[in-house]
Amino acid sequence: MKGRLLLDIEDMLATDLGRPKRAPDPVRKEEPPKKYSVAQIRNKHLKAYEKWTKDADERLRKQYLAGKSINALAEIFQRKPGAIRSRLHKLELSR
């Protein structure tokens, strides 16, 4: 209620000053259901969506610098290849 009152006052002030009123907030549409679930992804990638540890970051860094491929690292760390690429980018190691 308080937020709507402030919006009404701002709209009145804008009209009094000759400015156009703000457009109303768009109605939020319901998001479509996801086509996947974490549980389904974890059937193949057991560590998917888990938080990275400092130890895992260090092991990833060493193995990547040793020349392991993204797909090999994905298998080793039980994560999706995209997760490996994202983490390498965060660690400023992406090629």
Disulfide bonds with the S-S distance in Angstrom:
none
